Amino acid sequence: MTEDLRSLLGDSYILAVEDSLVQAKRLKFFFKKNSLNYKIFPNAEEAFEAAKSNPPAIIISDVIMPGMNGYEFCEALKSIPRLSDIPVILLTSLQESKDIIKGLQAGANNIITKPYDEKSLLQRIENLLSNQLLSPTEVSEGGLDVKYRGELHHIMSGKKQILDLLLSVYETSLQRNEELESAKTLLEKTNANLTQANNDLDCISKTVSHDLNSKIDTIIGSSRDVLNNSVSKLNTNKQSDITYILECANEMSHSVKDLLAFVQSGYVEISEEDVELSKIAQEAYTDSLPNFSQLNPTIEIEPEMHARADSKMVRILLDNLFHNALQYCKNIDKPIITIGQKEYYGSKLYFIKDNGAGLDTASLDNLFKPSFQYQSGEDYSSSRLGLSTVKRIVDKHKGQIWVESEIGKGSTFFFTLG
């Protein structure tokens, strides 16, 4: 399929409009995976100017966007004779049947609901480009008046455009019904165990908090007392053994904190306020460093970083990201960890960057799953729950998180907080 599609595109490209950071990255990955020429814009205004200066073969546009929305963007394109034949696919939630009328009024050729299936999107693109060669789009002379729910709508789309769009809507409806049936079955099955699972988590949380922490603190304290006692006469081997016990106890303490934070992040409601991210980052780094006494990293924290967030949850988030960065810098001669912010698609994007061992890109899809423990050789391991907790906290703030990494060069975790 992709070879035929690349042949249909030729030297042209696909123009996409998407204001969501995550959806834009998904489209970018989709185009690259299928070796398709593309350009992605964060708003319709920029995309409109690009289409006028360099017309694409096909356009994929989100509907709900600040400024010019998808319907207005499509209508503006169709009003220009030399752009009117370009097929337009609208990405929408399609929650109301009136969306079909709006699509017809705007002159859209296809509607795809979110979340969309990549294979289906690929097929829609190829179908539209193939049909474009068979019979170019015609405009209905004089248009057509349609009354729907008491309102009169004027449709300028031609027969072929209308047929393309209605077929796409019908296909989407069938697919959505199948997904709803599957979701209903899964939901009923999940709800049957939900109450018991929550009770079990609460019980585990209380047990871990009291029993395990007290015993681990005793081991850590006793080990430090022995190592720091100038009276005790320990040979090198015994000092090494106790040091190893202390390191293991510290790691266990961090794992226990991960478990508690993971449980807490699932049911605690966030309380948003203006938080000074730079200050919290410095505190998180200072508290994490004692567990890595062999390291002497360079830390760079951008000053005056602020966010609207829950301060306690952000502290847990940064604790885990710093611990992860330090863990993967263990064998680096001159470790450097940087935390900063930048503007990205109109939002504040925060990041933590390290020059450590890096992560295999093939494993990144599983990185934020609770049961996953990534290992890059025997010297590195990340917490099973730490990054999952980070993901939960970001989700609770209606933000997004992703990682870019390369083996031997380090990792950068990017996140937004709503």
Salt bridges, closest charged atoms under 4 A:
GLU18 OE1 - LYS114 NZ 3.15
GLU49 OE2 - LYS52 NZ 3.26
ASP62 OD1 - LYS114 NZ 2.92
GLU118 OE2 - ARG26 NE 3.72
GLU118 OE1 - LYS33 NZ 2.87
ASP145 OD1 - HIS154 ND1 2.64
GLU151 OE1 - LYS98 NZ 3.35
ASP164 OD2 - LYS160 NZ 3.24
GLU171 OE1 - ARG124 NE 3.47
GLU179 OE1 - ARG176 NE 3.56
ASP202 OD2 - LYS206 NZ 3.40
ASP211 OD1 - HIS210 ND1 2.73
GLU251 OE2 - HIS323 NE2 3.83
ASP258 OD1 - HIS254 NE2 3.62
ASP274 OD2 - HIS306 ND1 3.46
GLU283 OE1 - ARG315 NH1 3.82
ASP287 OD2 - ARG315 NH2 2.33
GLU304 OE1 - HIS306 NE2 3.71
ASP319 OD1 - ARG315 NE 2.92
GLU343 OE2 - LYS348 NZ 3.06
ASP395 OD2 - LYS391 NZ 2.93
GLU404 OE2 - LYS25 NZ 3.75
GLU406 OE2 - LYS409 NZ 3.68
